[in-house]
Amino acid sequence: MPKPSDVLSDDHAQTDALLRDVCAQASQWLASMPARPVAGGALPAAPIHHDGGARAALDEFLTRFSAGLAASAGPRYFGFVTGGVTPAALVGDWLASVIDQNATGSADSSAGALELETIALFRDMLGLPDAFNGAFVSGATMANFVGLATGRQWLGQQAGVDVAEAGLAALGPVRVLSAGAHSSTVKSLAMLGLGRQSLQRVASLPAREAVDVAALADALAAAAGPCIVVANAGTVNTCDFDDLAAIAALKARFDFWLHVDAAFAGIAAASARYRPRLAGWDAADSITVDCHKWLNVPYDSAVALTRHLPLQAEVFRNHAAYLRGEVEPGNFLQLTPENSRRLRALPAWFALRAYGRAGYAGIVERNCEQARWLGERIAAEPRLRLLAPVTLNGFCFAPAEGDAAALLARINATGEVFMTPTVLFGQHAIRGAISHWATTQADMARVWAAIQSALPG
Ligand SMILES: *Cc1c(COP(=O)(O)O)cnc(C)c1O
């Protein structure tokens, strides 16, 4: 047998010491979070040939990379919808690497059962029925992909075509109706062969991002043929919700697959105060909920939920003599785009076990209150305009005069906070979302001071 390189065997002998070092460095990193500039920067160049072992690589990482990394795991990173990492989730994530299971659902490990238990905890926290089969995927984009792929298969079934076998051409064009479909849905349509142009934008309500349900009914009535409706529960600019119950009620009149993209706002169902916003989502055929956003587990993690396990397996079936072929919950190899997959459920299992519904209701309600507080200040500041009421954890504003991009650049350059640009109702704007378990009122005061310091005169 060939001997491993000396460097590798030295590393092996030092694994314990290395883990202790990394642990100390990780603690320092976490402790530095409140003081670090929130936005990161470029990576200094370095020679590419190295074989100095893990410790040399760690030293180089710390000196070259770490200064340029964003403090996106910290409490004032309001770009996109970015959650942090709770202590329990961090423990789970480290262990997922340590135990390094291939979570295919194979019978040689309890990993599949652990993932199923995690899905059950997740459904229970969000008040979703057991009829939803769940599987962890890398993010909401892939969860949307799984939901829409299963929807495509269902449309084929209605028309007597097995799309997974015969290909999409055998079914013909599909229409996808949505008012505010997230860009990742559009990307999924391209990946699925449905095509970006299959998306037909339905009117939203006046000054809202939520769909006008009457316009949706008209669009459903207007053309025959296979149809998917993508309903949105939490839009990225104004955190608006489609009326999911009213959309689900349209199923009595029209045949369509209902996919609900609740990427970040699905977690709001942990709170009794916000759960009513999601009323009706249990009538969906498929649902997307991200975990690396408001659940505050590390990247990359989301749950794809569908009510149609056999159809999901028709799409994602992976047949080989050496693989378990049963169509049943937990046989993830037959249900997800990946073949090999990490035990992504473990950080979520730790987080759900450790904090439960009450813990997440607290995070959701705190973040929403923080957004509301900031929105009030923005609305009262004559040099700013709040572009939509703050109804959840996000806020969207623009300068009363001048260029939103220039103001955003000045705000982000303070290093105190990071927000992202957007266009809302045709207007360039600045948006942020607060999704971090550890964000405090003191953080909010720092953010407001940073915004004020960036305003002209
Ligand atoms: C973030 C987001 C997505 C995409 O999620 P990823 O986890 O980045 O793949 C999809 N839909 C909505 C509504 C989102 O907020």
The ligand as an SDF file (V2000), in Angstrom:
LIG
                    3D

 15 15  0  0  0  0  0  0  0  0999 V2000
  -33.3610   34.0020   -0.9010 C   0  0  0  0  0  0  0  0  0  0  0  0
  -34.5630   33.6510   -1.6670 C   0  0  0  0  0  0  0  0  0  0  0  0
  -34.5150   32.6710   -2.6640 C   0  0  0  0  0  0  0  0  0  0  0  0
  -33.2450   31.9930   -3.0940 C   0  0  0  0  0  0  0  0  0  0  0  0
  -32.6650   31.3730   -2.0170 O   0  0  0  0  0  0  0  0  0  0  0  0
  -31.2090   30.7320   -1.9760 P   0  0  0  0  0  0  0  0  0  0  0  0
  -31.2050   30.1100   -0.6500 O   0  0  0  0  0  0  0  0  0  0  0  0
  -30.2630   31.8830   -2.1130 O   0  0  0  0  0  0  0  0  0  0  0  0
  -31.0890   29.7700   -3.0890 O   0  0  0  0  0  0  0  0  0  0  0  0
  -35.7120   32.3300   -3.2750 C   0  0  0  0  0  0  0  0  0  0  0  0
  -36.8520   32.9500   -2.9660 N   0  0  0  0  0  0  0  0  0  0  0  0
  -36.9250   33.9310   -2.0410 C   0  0  0  0  0  0  0  0  0  0  0  0
  -38.2420   34.5750   -1.7460 C   0  0  0  0  0  0  0  0  0  0  0  0
  -35.7710   34.2990   -1.3470 C   0  0  0  0  0  0  0  0  0  0  0  0
  -35.8400   35.2510   -0.4080 O   0  0  0  0  0  0  0  0  0  0  0  0
  1  2  1  0
  2  3  1  0
  2 14  2  0
  3  4  1  0
  3 10  2  0
  4  5  1  0
  5  6  1  0
  6  7  2  0
  6  8  1  0
  6  9  1  0
 10 11  1  0
 11 12  2  0
 12 13  1  0
 12 14  1  0
 14 15  1  0
M  END
$$$$
